[in-house]
């Protein structure tokens, strides 16, 4: 690590230290390298960890992003809940689950498009 630090110091000697640090922070902001800001929240405006996330979620005062929690119930999760409640086995038909999801996605897209242009529509599941 010491030789690496010396290499970086000599390579960056021409630029002021605050400039190189700002450049570095701008480069890693919103990526996995950023240990302060949540990259998942930065990309789509939602994080599977919610308030328990160890990284920061910068919530803008206004946003074109609409987040609706608990709108889609994944059949696999429902089967797992049913199995835990009844101590039995629950089987999920994956083809039917995929078809149901595609119908859900299409319905959701059609309804949201009534209110304006949709740039992206993400359905997230906390696996």
FENWOPE-V967783 format. One record per helix or strand. SS is the DSSP state (alpha for helix, beta for strand). FROM is the first residue (numbers start at 1). TO is the last residue. Records with the same first field share a line. If there is no record, write none. Layout:
SS = FROM-TO, FROM-TO
This chain:
alpha = 2-11, 17-28, 39-44, 50-52, 75-86, 94-113
beta = 37-37, 56-56
